[in-house]
Amino acid sequence: MNGIRTVAGKELARVFGDKKLIFSLFIMPAVLMFVLYSLIGKAMGGMMDDIEKHVPSVYVQNAPEGFDEFTKSLEVDSETTYLKSTDSLDDIKANIKSGDADLLIVFPENFLETVNGYSNGMEIPEVKTYYNPAEDYSSEARSTYANTLLTAYQQSLLADRVGDLNSLTVFQVDLDESTSIITDEGKASGKMLSMMLPYLIVMLLFTGPMSLGVDAITGEKERGTMASMLVAPVKRSQIVVGKIIALSLLSCLSAIVYAVSIIISVPRMFNGMEVDGLATSASFSILQMVQLLLIMLSLVYFYVAIVTLIAVFAKTAKEAGTYVSPVYIVVIVAGVLTMFSGNSEMQLPLFAIPVYGSAAAIQRVITGELTAAQFGTSILGIVVVSTILTALITKAFNSEKVMFNA
């Protein structure tokens, strides 16, 4: 035990004695995440406000008599230009494509005469709208006109034709849609968060062990300090345990910094936004915080173990970095997979897969859907694999060929 404490204490003293390491591991991540999420939230909020305040540029060709007054009665805010049937539309369509105009509405000629003279079997006139879905202003203008103004105008003309619209209505569905919604507010709020947070967490947690592990093992082999440690009257298994404990503690502190930063910063990005018509109000319960922290800590242990194993077999820090890079890519891919899987049904054994299972568990923590079995499987699976890796590291430490780069 004295050997373990000595090795662990040496590693902790090395890191906490270096102000640059303290800043890069514990201070900079918190500041970056807070600033990043605050800026993203501000930018997204500003973009939505900009779309709402924008007055769309709309062109209407062959507008039927009374359409202008009808538009004004609905208080649709737009800069509307009315065109004759002989006016060319090419320049307007080009402007819509470039984003200089938002919407073009084309009524067929003699529109009202066709509508009023309709009889069974006649062709129904079509009103065409032209817009650019790649432009937010254009999409919003089309949505407003097609779903609000033109629909209301259609109902108005139909009422003029048949008189009482109720005679054409057999039944109605959800007059007040808000009273039909039955949802878990926590799940609704976490829906958007669960798409990107698991990916960010599993990726960012790897950065601490990646830098610390390589320097603590391969770096010491290069500097020659590892050789001195190996000939000291300390069991090599104790050196392994001491190194892993120290690296895990440091990485866990880094994980805690990330967790606290996420809990504080992420709500600033999503509060007030809407998902499927429901306002999001990002928050975490005490249980969610504990589950998130435990999953992150187990994930850190795995990262430390796998980076340490790579660093043991590498002869130089550069070589270790080369070996660690593909692992980092795998970590990123595992996180990305959860972004597109949603909260679909997932077999329980899959939660035991390191990184992927942890990311899936984090996703369900955020939406409040993580079961005790899924949580336990995720923790147990990653701890078992990490323990096996630790045993392999101990075996490698007992090999003179590996440790002395023979």
HELIX and SHEET records of a PDB file:
HELIX    1   1 ASN A    2  PHE A   16  1                                  15    
HELIX    2   2 LYS A   19  ILE A   22  1                                   4    
HELIX    3   3 PHE A   23  ILE A   27  3                                   5    
HELIX    4   4 MET A   28  LYS A   53  1                                  26    
HELIX    5   5 PHE A   67  SER A   73  1                                   7    
HELIX    6   6 ASP A   90  SER A   98  1                                   9    
HELIX    7   7 PHE A  111  ASN A  116  1                                   6    
HELIX    8   8 ASP A  136  THR A  144  1                                   9    
HELIX    9   9 TYR A  145  LEU A  149  3                                   5    
HELIX   10  10 LEU A  150  VAL A  162  1                                  13    
HELIX   11  11 LEU A  165  LEU A  168  5                                   4    
HELIX   12  12 GLU A  177  SER A  180  5                                   4    
HELIX   13  13 GLU A  185  LEU A  204  1                                  20    
HELIX   14  14 THR A  207  VAL A  214  1                                   8    
HELIX   15  15 ASP A  215  GLY A  219  3                                   5    
HELIX   16  16 GLU A  220  ARG A  223  1                                   4    
HELIX   17  17 THR A  225  LEU A  230  1                                   6    
HELIX   18  18 ARG A  236  PHE A  270  1                                  35    
HELIX   19  19 ILE A  286  PHE A  313  1                                  28    
HELIX   20  20 ALA A  317  SER A  341  1                                  25    
HELIX   21  21 LEU A  348  ALA A  352  5                                   5    
HELIX   22  22 TYR A  356  THR A  367  1                                  12    
HELIX   23  23 ALA A  372  PHE A  397  1                                  26    
HELIX   24  24 GLU A  400  MET A  403  1                                   4    
SHEET    1   A 4 GLU A  79  LEU A  83  0                                        
SHEET    2   A 4 SER A  57  GLN A  61  1                                        
SHEET    3   A 4 LEU A 103  VAL A 106  1                                        
SHEET    4   A 4 LYS A 128  TYR A 130 -1                                        
SHEET    1   B 2 GLU A 274  VAL A 275  0                                        
SHEET    2   B 2 LEU A 278  ALA A 279 -1                                        
END                                                                             
